[in-house]
Amino acid sequence: MSLTSASIKQQALALGFDLCGVAAAGEFPQLQYLREWLDRGYAGEMVYLERGAERRRDVRHVLPSARSVIVAAMVYNTDRPYSTEVRGETKAEVSRYAWGDDYHEVMGGRLQALVDWMHRECGEPFDARWYVDTGPVQERVYAQYAGLGWIGKNTCLINPELGSWIFLSEIIVSLALEPDQAGFDQCGTCTLCLEACPTGALVAPRVLDATQCISYLTIELKGAIPERAREGIGRHVYGCDICQEVCPWNLRPAVSARAEWLPRALFDRPALTDLWHASDERLRSALGSSAMTRAKLTGLRRNLATAIGNSGHPEAAGAFDESAEEFEASPSKRDPVVREHVEWARQKLRQARPADNGL
């Protein structure tokens, strides 16, 4: 049988994807902005973006025979409340995309199954290459041209029915498939995401200075967090969802019941002190096969120390007073960068301490 866009989308949904669309492998205007963004220094230490900048400008630099891009998406929003609804002063903030299993693996298996099906069904050989947020592909641009939504002012892809809590993936193919109608901007005059960003990382609509973004500071940045940026992180220990939480298109978003996206017990609305006192072994076990491995264990400890310092809560004052046995059980706490942030947190908690509280 001859493959069609309709049959591919139907099979994608059968395999567990929530959305699927097709875009042409064209030179869309939005693809050209990456160069300007990099030249402004907004990528920070993410040097891999600079290395792959030319390839990211056109998928035909990734697969020369490319004629179409199939974009498939999955909703990762679960039934847990957003962090804005859980504002206990000692609660840790973890970006909801990282709560469950590693989306690269979950979606990668489904993409491969879709490609295998396409090869079986197609009456002619074709080239295909798939990626889940790891390849030199500007996936949000292709997702918009595949009709999955539009790129919002917070730089996330927004679907009018599902919201923005969605993972994206793509298959670049040499097949000439019928493209979908591109999504169109529906943000209107709303600027809630820009106003809510605590660090001012959204410097303009659809323009993110990653070096100021909490997600970058807690995940991509590998050394010490600049002191000027630490207070803005608040109680975020991995990523940030604020610009999505305030988005009106997420007032009634789709909810996924898939077990893969449910939070692991240790990261299900955890207290900062509980995470800090967890041993390296327990943290490493919880991080395994999750997207949170990107920050590494020492990165998570660094973030926890910063968040505890920002909590300003009396209970946090004794968080770093540990027994010798507990300290020895967690070598990551002895990392020089972690120790620097612990000392910063101690000082910040001392400054926040009321003079007569006896602590």
C-alpha positions in Angstrom: 0.0 0.0 0.0 1.1 3.6 -0.5 1.6 5.5 2.7 -0.5 8.7 3.3 -0.3 11.4 5.9 -3.7 10.2 7.2 -2.6 6.6 7.6 0.6 7.6 9.4 -1.3 9.9 11.8 -3.8 7.1 12.5 -1.0 4.6 13.3 0.8 7.2 15.5 -2.4 7.6 17.6 -2.7 3.8 17.8 0.8 3.6 19.1 0.0 5.9 22.0 0.8 9.4 20.6 -1.7 12.1 21.4 -1.0 14.3 18.4 0.6 13.8 15.0 1.0 16.1 12.0 3.1 16.5 8.9 5.2 19.5 7.7 7.2 19.9 4.6 11.0 20.0 4.9 11.0 23.6 3.9 13.0 26.7 4.8 10.5 28.4 7.1 11.3 31.9 8.3 11.4 31.0 12.0 14.3 28.6 11.4 16.6 31.5 10.6 16.2 33.2 14.0 18.5 30.7 15.7 21.6 32.4 14.4 20.5 35.8 15.9 19.6 34.1 19.2 23.0 32.5 19.5 24.8 35.7 18.5 23.1 37.5 21.4 24.7 35.0 23.8 21.4 33.6 25.0 22.5 30.0 24.8 25.1 30.4 27.6 27.1 27.2 28.1 24.9 25.1 25.7 27.7 25.0 23.1 26.2 22.1 21.4 23.6 24.5 19.9 26.4 26.5 18.3 28.1 23.4 17.0 24.9 22.2 15.3 23.6 25.7 14.3 24.0 25.1 10.5 22.3 21.7 10.6 19.5 23.1 12.7 18.7 25.7 10.0 17.3 23.0 7.7 16.5 19.3 8.3 17.9 18.6 4.8 21.3 19.2 6.4 20.5 16.3 8.7 19.0 14.1 6.1 19.8 15.3 2.5 16.9 13.4 1.0 14.3 14.8 3.4 11.0 15.9 2.0 8.7 15.7 5.0 8.8 15.9 8.8 6.4 13.9 10.8 5.9 15.5 14.3 4.4 13.3 17.0 3.5 14.5 20.5 2.4 13.1 23.9 0.7 14.8 26.8 2.7 14.5 30.1 0.3 16.5 32.3 -0.8 14.3 35.2 -3.5 14.7 37.9 -1.1 16.3 40.4 -1.6 20.0 41.2 0.6 22.5 39.7 3.4 23.9 41.9 1.6 27.2 42.1 -1.0 25.4 44.1 1.5 23.8 46.4 3.1 26.7 48.1 4.3 25.3 51.4 7.5 27.1 52.2 9.5 23.9 52.5 8.2 22.2 49.3 10.7 21.6 46.5 9.7 22.6 43.0 10.4 20.0 40.3 9.4 20.6 36.7 6.6 18.2 35.9 8.2 17.0 32.7 10.8 15.3 34.8 8.6 13.6 37.4 8.3 10.3 35.6 10.2 8.1 33.2 12.7 9.5 30.7 10.6 10.8 27.8 13.4 10.2 25.4 13.1 6.4 26.0 9.3 6.3 26.2 8.8 8.2 23.0 11.8 6.7 21.2 10.3 3.3 21.3 7.1 4.4 19.8 8.8 6.4 17.1 10.8 3.3 16.1 7.6 1.2 16.0 6.1 3.8 13.7 9.0 3.8 11.4 9.0 0.0 11.3 5.3 0.0 10.4 5.9 2.6 7.7 8.6 0.5 6.1 6.3 -2.6 6.1 3.4 -0.6 4.6 5.2 1.4 2.1 5.6 0.2 -1.4 9.0 1.7 -1.9 12.2 2.2 0.1 12.7 5.5 1.9 15.1 7.2 4.3 14.0 8.0 7.8 15.7 9.5 10.9 13.9 10.1 14.2 14.7 12.3 17.2 13.2 13.0 20.6 14.6 16.4 21.7 18.2 15.3 21.0 18.8 16.0 17.4 19.7 19.1 15.5 16.1 19.9 14.7 14.1 23.0 15.7 11.1 20.8 16.5 8.7 23.5 17.7 8.9 25.2 14.3 8.1 22.0 12.5 5.4 21.2 15.0 3.7 24.5 14.2 3.9 23.9 10.5 2.6 20.4 11.1 -0.5 21.9 12.6 0.1 20.8 16.2 -0.2 24.4 17.5 1.7 27.6 17.7 4.9 28.8 19.4 3.6 30.9 22.4 5.2 33.9 23.9 6.7 31.7 26.5 8.5 29.8 23.6 6.5 26.6 24.3 4.4 25.0 21.7 0.7 25.5 22.6 -2.1 23.3 21.3 -5.5 24.9 21.5 -7.2 21.7 22.8 -4.5 20.1 24.8 -2.5 23.0 26.2 1.3 23.1 26.3 2.2 20.2 28.6 3.3 18.1 25.6 6.5 16.4 24.6 7.5 16.7 20.9 9.4 14.2 18.6 9.9 14.0 14.9 10.7 11.6 12.0 12.4 13.1 9.1 11.6 11.2 5.9 12.4 11.2 2.2 8.7 10.7 1.4 6.7 13.5 -0.1 3.7 13.5 2.3 0.7 15.8 2.3 1.5 18.6 4.8 -1.0 19.9 7.4 -2.1 23.4 7.6 0.2 25.4 9.9 -1.0 26.4 13.3 -1.6 30.1 13.9 -0.8 32.4 16.8 -3.6 32.6 19.4 -1.7 34.3 22.2 -3.3 37.6 21.4 -2.4 40.5 23.7 -1.8 38.2 26.7 1.6 38.7 28.4 1.1 36.7 31.6 4.1 34.5 31.0 6.4 37.4 30.5 5.1 39.1 33.6 5.3 35.9 35.8 8.9 34.9 35.0 10.7 35.5 38.3 14.1 36.1 36.6 13.1 38.1 33.6 14.3 35.4 31.2 11.5 36.1 28.7 13.1 39.3 27.5 10.4 39.7 24.8 7.5 37.6 23.3 9.1 34.4 22.1 12.6 35.5 23.1 14.2 33.6 25.9 17.5 34.5 27.4 18.4 31.0 28.6 21.2 32.3 30.8 18.5 33.9 33.0 16.1 31.0 32.9 15.6 28.8 36.0 15.6 25.7 33.9 19.0 26.6 32.5 20.4 27.5 35.8 19.3 24.3 37.6 19.9 21.9 34.7 22.2 23.1 32.0 24.7 25.1 34.0 27.3 22.7 35.3 29.3 24.9 37.7 28.3 27.3 40.5 25.1 29.3 40.0 26.0 33.0 39.9 25.2 34.6 43.3 23.1 37.3 41.6 20.9 34.6 40.2 20.4 32.4 43.3 17.5 34.2 44.9 15.5 34.2 41.7 15.6 30.4 41.7 13.4 30.3 44.7 12.6 26.7 45.7 13.1 25.2 42.2 15.5 22.3 42.4 15.0 21.1 38.8 13.5 23.2 36.0 10.6 25.6 36.2 7.0 25.6 35.0 5.9 29.1 35.9 5.5 30.4 32.4 3.3 27.4 31.5 1.3 27.4 34.8 0.1 30.9 34.2 -0.8 30.4 30.6 -4.6 30.7 30.0 -4.4 27.8 27.5 -3.5 25.6 30.5 -6.5 26.4 32.6 -8.2 23.2 31.4 -5.4 21.2 29.8 -5.5 17.6 28.8 -4.5 15.1 31.5 -2.6 11.9 30.9 -3.2 8.8 33.0 -0.1 7.1 31.6 2.0 5.5 34.4 5.2 6.7 32.7 4.5 10.3 33.5 3.4 9.9 37.2 5.9 11.2 39.7 8.3 8.9 41.4 7.6 8.7 45.1 10.7 10.7 46.1 9.7 13.6 43.8 6.0 13.6 44.5 5.6 17.1 46.2 8.7 16.5 48.3 10.0 18.7 51.2 13.3 20.3 50.5 14.8 18.9 53.7 13.6 15.4 52.9 15.4 15.5 49.6 18.6 16.9 51.1 18.7 14.2 53.8 18.1 11.5 51.2 21.3 9.5 50.7 23.2 9.5 47.4 22.2 6.0 46.8 18.5 6.8 47.3 18.6 9.9 45.1 20.6 8.1 42.4 18.0 5.3 42.4 15.2 7.8 42.0 17.0 9.6 39.2 17.7 6.5 37.2 15.9 6.2 33.9 14.5 9.7 34.3 15.1 13.0 32.5 16.6 14.4 35.8 19.9 12.6 35.2 20.9 15.5 33.0 21.7 17.7 36.0 23.7 14.9 37.7 23.6 14.2 41.4 26.0 17.0 42.4 23.8 19.5 40.3 20.7 18.4 42.2 22.5 18.8 45.5 23.7 22.3 44.5 20.1 23.2 43.6 18.8 21.8 46.8 21.2 23.8 48.9 20.2 27.0 47.0 16.5 26.3 47.4 16.9 25.6 51.2 18.6 28.9 51.5 15.8 30.6 49.7 13.1 29.0 51.7 13.6 31.3 54.7 11.8 28.7 56.8 12.8 28.0 60.5 12.8 24.3 59.8 15.5 24.8 57.2 17.9 26.3 59.7 19.1 22.9 60.8 19.0 21.2 57.4 22.7 21.2 57.0 23.4 20.0 60.6 24.0 16.3 59.8 25.6 13.4 61.6 29.0 12.3 60.5 27.4 9.0 59.3 24.8 10.8 57.2 27.4 13.1 55.7 29.7 10.2 54.9 26.9 8.3 53.2 26.5 11.1 50.6 29.8 11.9 48.9 28.0 14.4 46.6 27.6 16.7 49.6 31.4 17.1 49.8 31.6 18.4 46.2 33.3 21.9 46.3 30.5 23.6 44.3 27.9 22.0 46.6 29.8 23.2 49.7 29.9 26.7 48.3 26.1 26.8 47.9 25.6 25.3 51.3 27.7 28.1 52.9 25.7 30.6 50.9 22.5 29.1 52.1 23.6 29.1 55.7 24.4 32.8 55.5 21.1 33.5 53.8 19.1 31.6 56.5 21.0 33.5 59.3 20.0 36.8 57.7 16.4 35.7 57.4 16.3 34.5 61.1 14.2 36.7 63.4 16.4 38.1 66.2 14.2 36.6 69.0 13.4 33.2 67.6 16.0 31.4 69.6 17.4 29.5 66.6 
